């Protein structure tokens, strides 16, 4: 199954939230609720002992930036994001400078892979205790820094 198989009528209730970034966060939290137990079993295999992820850690907290389990959770999500972005790059057909012919990129496949990366990125942000509002604020602060740098020939 892929995104073309889903109609707008079958979207999560999270998609009804008017703030687009907040709705993405809400949708990811909805997914996370369903696989906490799967993650615990995964980490049990890695650590060789029973692992119980505290609810507050799973729901996101700044403390995850300072604990072994929290760091593993965030690192694994960022690794998965990098992997998905690598898959996104692989959907591009014309990036090789030596290639003489051009091919059509499967646009739907490209978009689906980049959104896969976004899922893992948003989950890493949630696990790190970041909110949609905080990301929005920090993004536009960094945007202002980048504009300053462009204008000052940084």
N, C-alpha and C positions, 0 to 999 in steps of 0.2 A: 504494500500500500504506500502511496506517496501523496503529496499535497494536491495533485490533480483529482484524486479520488474523494476529496472532502468538499462538500458544498458549504456555502456560507451559513446555511440553516443548521449545520451540524457543529458549529463552533462552540467552544467552551463559554460559559457565562462570563468568564474573565474578559472575553473579548468585547463585552458590552460596556465596560468601564470607559468613560469618556476620555480620560487622560491616557494617551496611547502607551507611554512608557510604564505607567502604573499598571495598565492592563497586562502588559508583557510580564511584569514582576508577579502579578497575581496568578497568571497562568502558569508560570514556572513553579511557584509555591504549591499550586494545585498538583502538579506533576510530582514534586518532591515528596508530598505526603504519601504517595502510593509506593514509593520504593525505598523508604528509610530502612526497612528490614533487610532488603536485598543488599544495601550498602553495608549494613552491619555484618552480614555473612561474608561479604567480599573482604572487609578489613580483618575479620576473624581468620581468614585464610592467610592474609599477609602477616599478621602479628602472631599467629599460632595460639591465640587465646580468645575467649569470648570478648566481644567489643559491643558495648552499648553506647550509642551516640545520644548524648543528652538532647532532649527536645529543644532547649534553647540554643544549643550548638547547631542543630539541624535547621532551625528556623532562622539562624543568622545572628551573629554577635561579633563584636570587635574582639572578644576573647579568642575566637578561632585563629586570629592572627598571632597568638602567643602560645598555643598548645600544640602538642604533637599530633593529636587526632585532627584538630582544626586545620593545621597546616596540610596534613594529608588530604583532607576533604577539598580544600581550596586548590592545592597542587594538582590533584587528579582532575578537577573540573577545568583548570587552565590547560593541562596536557590534552584533555579531550577537545578543548576549543582549538588548540593549535592543530591537532590532527584533522579536525573537520575543516579548518581553513586550508590546510594542505590539500584535502580532497576537493575543496572549492577551486583551488588553483589548477588541479588536474582536469577540471571540466573545461578550462580554457584551451582552445585548440590552436591559437595563432601567436603564442608568446615566444616561440623559438625564433631567434633572429636569423638563423640559417635556413629556415623553412621557406621554400619557394612558392608554395600554394597556400591559399587560405581555405579554412573549413568553417562551417557554421557551428557555433557553440550551442549546445542544448541549454537554452535560457532557463527553462523550468528546473533543470537539474542544477544549474549554477545557483539559482535562487534558493533551492531547497538545501543545498550544502552550506551556503553562507548562513542560513537560518539555523541549521544544526549547530554551527559554531556559536551563534548568538545565544542559543539555549544554554550551552555550557558556560559562556561568559556571564550571562545574567545569574546563573546559579552560583558561580564563583563570587560574584558581587553580593548576592544574598548571604552566602555562607560567611563572607567577610563583614557582615553587618551593615552593608551599604543599602540605602533605600533609593527608590526611583528619584525622589526629590533631591537627595544628596548627589546622585550621579548627574542630574540636570544642572545643579548649581556648580559642581566642580568642572563639568564639561564647559560651561560658558565662562568660567574663570580662566580655564586653559585656553579657550577660544580667544579671549581678550589678550592673553599673553602672546599667542601666536600672531594675532593681528598687529600687536605692537612690534613684534619681531619682523614681520613682513614690512611694515611701514618704516622701520628704522634700519632696514637692510642688514639685519642681524646675520 
